Amino acid sequence: MRLKNVLITVKNVDRATRFYYDLFGLNVVLDQDDNVVLAVGLVLQDKKYGKGLWE
C-alpha cells in the first residue's frame, strides 16, 4: 500500500495555503475553495467540514 494524500483540517484555508507555500514551496494543484490540494499530496480542508483528530 502506498500513501497518496494527507488531509489536514484548518481554520483558514487561504492562510494555511500561504504558510505551506512560504515554508516548503508547495504549489496549489487543485483549488475547490474550502478544499485545496497542494503538491506532494497535502490536502487542506476547512475545519467546518469535520473535526480534527485531536478534538
OpenMM code with the backbone's topology and positions (N, CA, C; nanometers):
from openmm import Vec3, app, unit

residues = "MET ARG LEU LYS ASN VAL LEU ILE THR VAL LYS ASN VAL ASP ARG ALA THR ARG PHE TYR TYR ASP LEU PHE GLY LEU ASN VAL VAL LEU ASP GLN ASP ASP ASN VAL VAL LEU ALA VAL GLY LEU VAL LEU GLN ASP LYS LYS TYR GLY LYS GLY LEU TRP GLU".split()
positions = [
    Vec3(0.0842, -0.1173, 0.0000),
    Vec3(0.0000, 0.0000, 0.0000),
    Vec3(0.0890, 0.1239, 0.0000),
    Vec3(0.0431, 0.2251, -0.0679),
    Vec3(0.1202, 0.3485, -0.0792),
    Vec3(0.0335, 0.4677, -0.0376),
    Vec3(0.0878, 0.5521, 0.0469),
    Vec3(0.0175, 0.6722, 0.0919),
    Vec3(0.0164, 0.7752, -0.0208),
    Vec3(-0.1025, 0.8256, -0.0547),
    Vec3(-0.1128, 0.9228, -0.1638),
    Vec3(-0.1404, 1.0636, -0.1145),
    Vec3(-0.2248, 1.0792, -0.0122),
    Vec3(-0.2630, 1.2121, 0.0361),
    Vec3(-0.2625, 1.2164, 0.1879),
    Vec3(-0.2390, 1.3356, 0.2405),
    Vec3(-0.2526, 1.3629, 0.3828),
    Vec3(-0.3468, 1.4811, 0.3943),
    Vec3(-0.4553, 1.4665, 0.4723),
    Vec3(-0.5543, 1.5719, 0.4874),
    Vec3(-0.5369, 1.6383, 0.6230),
    Vec3(-0.5313, 1.7700, 0.6222),
    Vec3(-0.5205, 1.8493, 0.7448),
    Vec3(-0.6388, 1.9448, 0.7482),
    Vec3(-0.7138, 1.9451, 0.8584),
    Vec3(-0.8222, 2.0421, 0.8727),
    Vec3(-0.7645, 2.1700, 0.9326),
    Vec3(-0.8052, 2.2827, 0.8768),
    Vec3(-0.7512, 2.4124, 0.9186),
    Vec3(-0.8645, 2.5130, 0.9358),
    Vec3(-0.8398, 2.6142, 1.0156),
    Vec3(-0.9397, 2.7195, 1.0370),
    Vec3(-0.9497, 2.8133, 0.9173),
    Vec3(-0.8375, 2.8384, 0.8516),
    Vec3(-0.8349, 2.9324, 0.7401),
    Vec3(-0.7537, 2.8701, 0.6264),
    Vec3(-0.8213, 2.8260, 0.5216),
    Vec3(-0.7558, 2.7558, 0.4107),
    Vec3(-0.6573, 2.8475, 0.3376),
    Vec3(-0.6963, 2.9718, 0.3142),
    Vec3(-0.6070, 3.0645, 0.2429),
    Vec3(-0.4779, 3.0890, 0.3200),
    Vec3(-0.4910, 3.1108, 0.4487),
    Vec3(-0.3730, 3.1354, 0.5321),
    Vec3(-0.2829, 3.0121, 0.5377),
    Vec3(-0.3429, 2.8946, 0.5509),
    Vec3(-0.2655, 2.7705, 0.5548),
    Vec3(-0.1969, 2.7447, 0.4214),
    Vec3(-0.2649, 2.7761, 0.3111),
    Vec3(-0.2056, 2.7596, 0.1785),
    Vec3(-0.0812, 2.8469, 0.1643),
    Vec3(-0.0919, 2.9714, 0.2064),
    Vec3(0.0239, 3.0628, 0.2021),
    Vec3(0.1368, 3.0111, 0.2904),
    Vec3(0.1020, 2.9603, 0.4095),
    Vec3(0.2020, 2.9083, 0.5027),
    Vec3(0.2826, 2.7955, 0.4396),
    Vec3(0.2150, 2.6971, 0.3819),
    Vec3(0.2852, 2.5826, 0.3231),
    Vec3(0.3608, 2.6205, 0.1959),
    Vec3(0.3136, 2.7232, 0.1237),
    Vec3(0.3885, 2.7706, 0.0078),
    Vec3(0.5159, 2.8420, 0.0543),
    Vec3(0.5017, 2.9316, 0.1511),
    Vec3(0.6174, 3.0078, 0.2002),
    Vec3(0.7211, 2.9181, 0.2670),
    Vec3(0.6762, 2.8206, 0.3449),
    Vec3(0.7686, 2.7362, 0.4206),
    Vec3(0.8325, 2.6271, 0.3359),
    Vec3(0.7519, 2.5586, 0.2533),
    Vec3(0.8013, 2.4436, 0.1781),
    Vec3(0.7984, 2.4617, 0.0261),
    Vec3(0.7405, 2.5717, -0.0220),
    Vec3(0.7309, 2.5942, -0.1655),
    Vec3(0.6283, 2.5059, -0.2344),
    Vec3(0.5252, 2.4608, -0.1605),
    Vec3(0.4235, 2.3722, -0.2169),
    Vec3(0.3224, 2.4532, -0.2980),
    Vec3(0.3125, 2.4245, -0.4255),
    Vec3(0.2180, 2.4919, -0.5140),
    Vec3(0.0807, 2.4276, -0.5067),
    Vec3(-0.0210, 2.5056, -0.5393),
    Vec3(-0.1586, 2.4564, -0.5429),
    Vec3(-0.1784, 2.3746, -0.6704),
    Vec3(-0.2286, 2.2521, -0.6544),
    Vec3(-0.2592, 2.1644, -0.7670),
    Vec3(-0.4067, 2.1771, -0.8035),
    Vec3(-0.4935, 2.1849, -0.7011),
    Vec3(-0.6380, 2.1945, -0.7207),
    Vec3(-0.6964, 2.2805, -0.6106),
    Vec3(-0.7754, 2.3802, -0.6480),
    Vec3(-0.8380, 2.4698, -0.5506),
    Vec3(-0.9888, 2.4606, -0.5645),
    Vec3(-1.0551, 2.4090, -0.4604),
    Vec3(-1.2007, 2.3979, -0.4579),
    Vec3(-1.2556, 2.4784, -0.3408),
    Vec3(-1.2099, 2.6001, -0.3282),
    Vec3(-1.2492, 2.6941, -0.2223),
    Vec3(-1.2179, 2.6426, -0.0823),
    Vec3(-1.2992, 2.5535, -0.0274),
    Vec3(-1.2781, 2.5058, 0.1089),
    Vec3(-1.1893, 2.3821, 0.1167),
    Vec3(-1.1444, 2.3324, 0.0030),
    Vec3(-1.0510, 2.2207, -0.0047),
    Vec3(-0.9431, 2.2563, -0.1064),
    Vec3(-0.8181, 2.2442, -0.0643),
    Vec3(-0.7068, 2.2764, -0.1529),
    Vec3(-0.6092, 2.1597, -0.1514),
    Vec3(-0.5706, 2.1149, -0.2713),
    Vec3(-0.4706, 2.0102, -0.2831),
    Vec3(-0.3401, 2.0774, -0.3237),
    Vec3(-0.2367, 2.0531, -0.2431),
    Vec3(-0.1046, 2.1079, -0.2713),
    Vec3(-0.0155, 1.9991, -0.3301),
    Vec3(0.0962, 2.0405, -0.3864),
    Vec3(0.1932, 1.9452, -0.4406),
    Vec3(0.2298, 1.8428, -0.3328),
    Vec3(0.2715, 1.7285, -0.3732),
    Vec3(0.3087, 1.6124, -0.2908),
    Vec3(0.1903, 1.5514, -0.2151),
    Vec3(0.0677, 1.5903, -0.2489),
    Vec3(-0.0494, 1.5253, -0.1915),
    Vec3(-0.0991, 1.5792, -0.0591),
    Vec3(-0.0567, 1.6970, -0.0207),
    Vec3(-0.1077, 1.7578, 0.1025),
    Vec3(-0.2414, 1.8236, 0.0721),
    Vec3(-0.3453, 1.7873, 0.1476),
    Vec3(-0.4794, 1.8411, 0.1280),
    Vec3(-0.5168, 1.9243, 0.2500),
    Vec3(-0.5607, 2.0456, 0.2269),
    Vec3(-0.6078, 2.1338, 0.3333),
    Vec3(-0.7586, 2.1449, 0.3207),
    Vec3(-0.8289, 2.1199, 0.4314),
    Vec3(-0.9751, 2.1244, 0.4297),
    Vec3(-1.0232, 2.2173, 0.5409),
    Vec3(-1.1242, 2.2980, 0.5082),
    Vec3(-1.1817, 2.3882, 0.6074),
    Vec3(-1.2373, 2.3083, 0.7243),
    Vec3(-1.2107, 2.3567, 0.8435),
    Vec3(-1.2484, 2.2883, 0.9671),
    Vec3(-1.3991, 2.2676, 0.9797),
    Vec3(-1.4790, 2.3490, 0.9118),
    Vec3(-1.6249, 2.3386, 0.9249),
    Vec3(-1.6789, 2.2063, 0.8700),
    Vec3(-1.5991, 2.1331, 0.7933),
    Vec3(-1.6438, 2.0072, 0.7351),
    Vec3(-1.6169, 1.8853, 0.8222),
    Vec3(-1.5532, 1.9027, 0.9328),
    Vec3(-1.5291, 1.7894, 1.0209),
    Vec3(-1.4298, 1.8257, 1.1290),
    Vec3(-1.4371, 1.7531, 1.2372),
    Vec3(-1.3461, 1.7767, 1.3481),
    Vec3(-1.2115, 1.7129, 1.3183),
    Vec3(-1.1088, 1.7743, 1.3710),
    Vec3(-0.9746, 1.7212, 1.3569),
    Vec3(-0.9528, 1.6005, 1.4477),
    Vec3(-0.8404, 1.5409, 1.4357),
    Vec3(-0.8069, 1.4203, 1.5106),
    Vec3(-0.8024, 1.4451, 1.6617),
    Vec3(-0.7610, 1.5630, 1.7030),
    Vec3(-0.7432, 1.5890, 1.8458),
    Vec3(-0.8569, 1.6682, 1.9082),
    Vec3(-0.9720, 1.6709, 1.8484),
    Vec3(-1.0844, 1.7455, 1.9074),
    Vec3(-1.1849, 1.6532, 1.9692),
] * unit.nanometer
topology = app.Topology()
chain = topology.addChain("A")
for resn in residues:
    res = topology.addResidue(resn, chain)
    for name in ("N", "CA", "C"):
        topology.addAtom(name, app.Element.getBySymbol(name[0]), res)
